Amino acid sequence: MKKIAVFASGSGSNFQAIIDVVKTGELEADIALLVCDKPEAFAVRRAESAHIPAFAFNPKEYDSKEAYEKAILEKLKGYGVEFIVLAGYMRLIGSTLLGEYSGRIVNIHPSLLPAFPGKDAIGQALAAKAKWSGVTIHYVDEGMDTGPIIVQERIRISEKETRESLQKKIQNIEHKLYPSILQMLLTRGEVQSDEKARTY
C-alpha cells in the first residue's frame, strides 16, 4: 500500500473524498500527510478530524519557493511519501519537488484542459460562454496545468448555469473520478483504457 501526501489550499472537499474512500477500502492507500500552504484552511481541520498529520506552512515566512519546497520535501521523506496528490493546491510545483517526485505527482482541475487553466476555471468557462466544462486529471510538470493528461470527463453547461450549480456538478464528478483513477495509478501504475475513453 503506497503512502501518499495530499496537497490542498482551501476547504479540502476532494481531500475529504479521498479520506472517505481510503476508509472504505475503495482506495488502497495510506494518507501519510496533508500539506497545506494556508494554516487556517478548513482542509487542516479535516486532517485533524481524520488523525492525519498535517504540515501547514506560510510561504511568506520563507525566502523562496525553493526554501519552502525543501521544508516540504523533508516532511515527505520523513513520512515515507511515495506519491503526491494535488487537491486544490493553488501553487505551482517547483523544481525541488519535481526533481524528487517526477511522474509521481497528479492534479485534478475543474475544466477540460488545455481550456481554462489556472485560477477560477469555472468562472473562466462561464465568462467565455462555453458549452462544455468538466474535469481533467493530469500529471504535474513545471507549467500551470500543462502536464500530460491522464483522463477527462465532460459535462454540458446549461444556458441557465450559475457558478454554484456548475461547481456542484464538477465536484460531483471530481469526488468519484479522482479516487477511482488514483486507485488504478497506485495499484497498477496505469489507467485502464475504458477510463481513458472518457476523454473528449
ABEGO torsion letter per residue (X at the ends): XBBBBBBBABAGAAAAAAAAAAAAGABBBBBABBBBABAABAAAAAAAAAGBBBBBBBAAABABAAAAAAAAAAAAAAAGBABBBBBGBABBBBAAAAAAABGABBBBBBBBOABGBEBGAAAAAAAAGBABBEBBBBBBBABBGABBBABBBBBBBBAABBAAAAAAAAAAAAAAAAAAAAAAAAAAGBBBAAAAAABX
